[in-house]
Amino acid sequence: MGKKLYRVTCRGMTYSSSDTIHGVAYVVADNPDEAYKRLRDSLDKRKLGLSKERELDKIELLAEVADYPECGTALYA
């Protein structure tokens, strides 16, 4: 199983008119659980947003390292 690129979206911190949007991130990981854990650990460590804003809203598989990726998009990493 190769690495995959996920777009991880939290419940909050998804909009800002002048600052970084921390609630949406692109994460390279082996699986969706690892992708969310990486983002959540980073948000927790930096104490960004409220706890409920850091909760998972959705995870989307965007690309994966494979000759014929099931998601339809190849990741070259």
MARVOMI-146552 format. One record per residue (C-alpha): z, y, x. Coordinates in Angstrom, 2 decimals. Last residue first. Layout:
# residues N
(marlum (Z,Y,X));
...
# end
This chain:
# residues 77
(marlum (-3.95,11.50,6.08));
(marlum (-7.25,11.24,4.25));
(marlum (-6.52,10.93,0.54));
(marlum (-9.22,9.45,-1.68));
(marlum (-9.60,10.45,-5.34));
(marlum (-10.41,8.09,-8.22));
(marlum (-6.82,7.27,-9.23));
(marlum (-7.42,3.59,-8.45));
(marlum (-8.42,4.46,-4.89));
(marlum (-11.45,2.61,-3.47));
(marlum (-11.22,2.81,0.33));
(marlum (-7.55,3.65,0.08));
(marlum (-5.14,6.44,1.03));
(marlum (-4.23,7.93,-2.33));
(marlum (-4.96,11.01,-4.43));
(marlum (-3.60,13.08,-7.33));
(marlum (-0.87,10.92,-8.86));
(marlum (0.98,13.13,-11.33));
(marlum (4.76,13.33,-11.70));
(marlum (6.45,14.93,-14.67));
(marlum (9.50,16.88,-15.86));
(marlum (12.07,15.84,-13.28));
(marlum (15.41,17.63,-13.17));
(marlum (15.77,20.53,-10.72));
(marlum (16.01,23.11,-13.53));
(marlum (18.98,21.14,-14.96));
(marlum (20.87,21.53,-11.66));
(marlum (20.25,25.28,-11.54));
(marlum (17.78,26.77,-9.11));
(marlum (17.63,26.39,-5.35));
(marlum (20.71,25.10,-3.55));
(marlum (18.79,24.60,-0.26));
(marlum (20.05,21.01,0.08));
(marlum (19.63,20.38,-3.65));
(marlum (16.04,21.66,-3.68));
(marlum (15.14,19.56,-0.62));
(marlum (16.82,16.44,-1.99));
(marlum (15.04,16.92,-5.32));
(marlum (11.63,17.22,-3.65));
(marlum (12.08,14.13,-1.50));
(marlum (13.64,12.17,-4.36));
(marlum (10.73,13.08,-6.66));
(marlum (8.17,11.72,-4.19));
(marlum (10.25,8.62,-3.42));
(marlum (10.39,7.74,-7.12));
(marlum (6.64,8.33,-7.49));
(marlum (5.68,5.84,-4.74));
(marlum (4.67,5.70,-1.07));
(marlum (5.03,9.44,-0.52));
(marlum (3.04,12.63,0.16));
(marlum (4.46,15.45,-1.96));
(marlum (2.79,18.43,-3.63));
(marlum (5.39,20.66,-5.23));
(marlum (6.11,22.41,-8.51));
(marlum (9.64,23.68,-9.23));
(marlum (9.83,25.82,-6.08));
(marlum (7.37,28.48,-7.21));
(marlum (7.51,30.99,-4.36));
(marlum (8.09,34.61,-5.38));
(marlum (6.38,37.53,-7.13));
(marlum (5.34,36.64,-10.67));
(marlum (7.24,33.40,-10.74));
(marlum (6.76,30.28,-12.83));
(marlum (7.70,26.62,-12.42));
(marlum (11.34,27.07,-11.41));
(marlum (12.42,24.78,-14.24));
(marlum (11.90,21.30,-15.66));
(marlum (10.56,19.97,-12.34));
(marlum (6.94,19.16,-11.55));
(marlum (5.89,16.73,-8.82));
(marlum (2.21,16.69,-7.82));
(marlum (1.73,13.42,-5.97));
(marlum (-0.32,12.45,-2.92));
(marlum (-0.24,8.76,-2.03));
(marlum (0.41,6.84,1.14));
(marlum (-1.02,3.37,1.46));
(marlum (0.00,0.00,0.00));
# end
